[in-house]
Amino acid sequence: HDPAKSAMGSMVSKLEDKVKSGQLDARLADIKQAKKARDIELSVRIASTRDRLCWIAGYYGFMATMSIARHVSMHRRGIHMHWDNFFLPLNVAVICMPPFLFTYQLDLALSPMKVMGLPIGGKANRLSEEAARIRAGSTHRWFDCSALPEVDDSTLWIHRPICLP
């Protein structure tokens, strides 16, 4: 048994172990980076969905207000509600949709400002702030608005640790 060969074999073995360890570390870093990118993408999609839901709720709230005003107006004029005139005419819903779609896009295109006392613009900032709150995993209200739902984002999939085989 040659001690030089044994020492050389031991050095090669240690070198191979270090190379394998370095490769595993690099692969683990790649996996963590990919998970972080997926988490960011998912948090932005969730924030965008929350924003869209707010706009849709605003549209339906506006339509409900118009429907109630129409009902009150017809009732005061002595028109009795029945199946044929109970629902808001479809052309009203179609006519009211473009302004909502336009302001939805305008909100993204403009920098933050107030128009007639109403905040408009800055959607990109709001979405990135909401996405950061989602990634933080805290309990908060959507877009930090007291009128919107409170959620516990710590229960989301993005807060689970990576489980490797």
Secondary structure, DSSP 4 states (H G I P E B T S, - for coil): --HHHHHHHHHHHHHHHHHHHHHHHHHHHHHHHHHHHHHHHHHHHHHHHHHHHHHHHHHHHHHHHHHHHHHHHHHHTTPPP-TTTSSPPHHHHHHHHHHHHHHHHHHHHSPSEEETTEEE--HHHHHHHHHHHHHHT-EEEGGG-TTSPEEEGGGSGGGSPP---
